Structures are given as C-alpha cells and as structure tokens.
Amino acid sequence: ANFDNQTRKCLLEEGIVSVPSDYGSPYPITKRLIEDGRTHLVLRKPLRLPFPVRLLQGDQDKDVSVELANQLFQHIEGSDVYLTLLKGADHSFSRPNAIALLKTSILDIMCLTENAGC
C-alpha cells in the first residue's frame, strides 16, 4: 500500500488504520489484510484461468487504474477473458448502467458455466 511514513508506523504499531473513502465512511486497513494480500499477488507468476473471466473497469476509477486493469487482462492466460471499460464509471460501479453491466456479466458467466439454457 502507498502509505506515508506516519500511517505506516501507526499500522505497524496498532495493527489497523482508517483511510478516507470517496464512497462513504473511512475504510479500515489492517496489518493482517496487507500481509495476507502479499500472499496473493497475481501478477508475479503465470495466471492460468481455464474458466470464463469478465473484468469490469470504470474509466474514472481512482483506486484501480485502467492501466492496471489492462495489465491484468494481458497477464491472464485463458481462452474466454474479456475486459470491459465503462465510460464515466468510478470504483463503486454503482450507477444504473454499471449495475446493468454487472448483472449482464454475471448472467453471461452463469450461462456459460452452468449450461442454464440461456
């Protein structure tokens, strides 16, 4: 995480810090979360995903850049991988058109994986 020295010190000493959120109450970040996250870094080794993958990204996301989403998309090894960039969407993906895209993507995956007769 990109914490300043004071925040990093607080996290190490107290085990938790609260960071501001553009979407509501401050977000608690724990030392355990950071340590656990380090064991799941997916861009460091091949990422073979033999199932359908849908990456949904807002072009106004301040938390996850379009470049990082594209890097993940390029990194994934799979035959059914899509990256959809939604203009005007932020990290919350909470506008009606973003929610509609989420629903469509979930249904798409369900139909592909469960032979739901869609």
TAVEN-V108825 format. One record per helix or strand of 3 or more residues. SS is the DSSP state (@ for helix, = for strand). FROM is the first residue (numbers start at 1). TO is the last residue. If there is no record, write none. Layout:
SS;FROM;TO, SS;FROM;TO
This chain:
@;5;14, =;16;21, =;24;30, @;31;38, =;53;58, @;66;75, =;81;86, @;96;114
